[in-house]
Amino acid sequence: MRDIKYRVWDKESKTLEMVGAIDWEGNGNVITCSTEHKKLYLLEEGDFVLEQYTGLKDKNGVEVYEGDIVANGGMVRVVEFDGIGWDPWIGNMEHKGDGWHYQVIGNIHDNPELLEDSQ
């Protein structure tokens, strides 16, 4: 069983924080969460992006989250959940013995320019 972890991109402060606890308010459009740097704060729908840990680690042991940008050779992709599971291309990161050597090189919030060359 994999660890269930989240991180949050706060659009106002433009920071990416690891989430310690989440309390969903009402219909889930507002969350109160604690992070590494803020004890407790309120985020309203549209002000944040909540990203889940995939349960995978890259070739350097870095945990892979939704929104991370991963690379292998000339291929660069964003880690996404497709409604059923993690993108199958991303899921292949676990197969270290057969040539899959992906590395987290950034995330879509801090490093969108990393995707420009891959399109």
Secondary structure, DSSP 8 states (H G I E B T S, - for coil): -----EEEEETTTTEEEEEEEEEEETTTTEEEEEESS-SSEEEETTSEEEEEEEEEE-TTS-EEETTEEEEETTEEEE--B-SSSB-HHHHGGG-GGGT---EEEEETTT-THHHHTT-
